[in-house]
């Protein structure tokens, strides 16, 4: 029997990642993360199954006790007809009332925002990982990069010492 080819990145927990917003972890201090469902149309799901999406300009807004995902780009489905969707429409997020209330109160504090971190399929359903985040200042970003670089250098030095000991 032939092995099945993997198109999407499959993590160990049954997630098939479609898109990630890697720069969000650089630009923001992540306070808390939530997994939520997304209300999508049929052509959006088909487009996502092809692995096409971008979270770069995306953000979440709480409006009337409902969470809405704005500016996430899901391109039109190539084989879609007149039923195709708008690429940057706002999409409703499916969260529990308690989570929405918590996010709403926290996001109204100065400097806090809600950003999407990842878009993925889990158990055949499209999910979005969102995060309550606080914007970093420029010097915080530089400090984070410096710490990351120092950690890498220390690991390289340790592995070089281990290699010399084995030889």
C-alpha positions, 0 to 999 in steps of 0.5 A: 500500500502506498504511503499517503503524502502530507501536504499540510504540517501535521503537529502531534496533536492532530492539527493540520496547520494552514497559516501562522502569524509568526511575527505576532510573537515578535511584535506582541507579548502573548498573555493568554491564548484561546482556541476557537472555531470559525464560521466559514462558507463552503468555498472558504473551507475548500480554499483553506484545504488547499493551504491558502491563507494569510493572518498577517493583518488580522485582528479580533474585535468584540462587537455586541458580545460576539467575536469577529475576525477581521482582515484575514485573507482567504483567497477565492476558491479557483473552481468557485462560481458566483457563490465564491466568497470575499477574500477579506470579509469579517468572520464570526468566531465561536467562543464561550460567553465567559471567554468573550466577556473576559477577552472584551474586558481585557482588550479594553485595557490600554495597549492590549489587543487580540491577534490570530496566531494560527489557522488550522484544521483539527478533527476536520474543523477549521480552528483559529488560535487567538491570543490576548496580547500587549504590544512590545516597545522597540527595545523589548523586541531587541532584548527578546532577539538578543536573549534568543541569540544568546541562548542559541550561542550557548547551545552551540557551545555546549554541543561543540563541547559534547562533540569534542568529548565523544571524539 
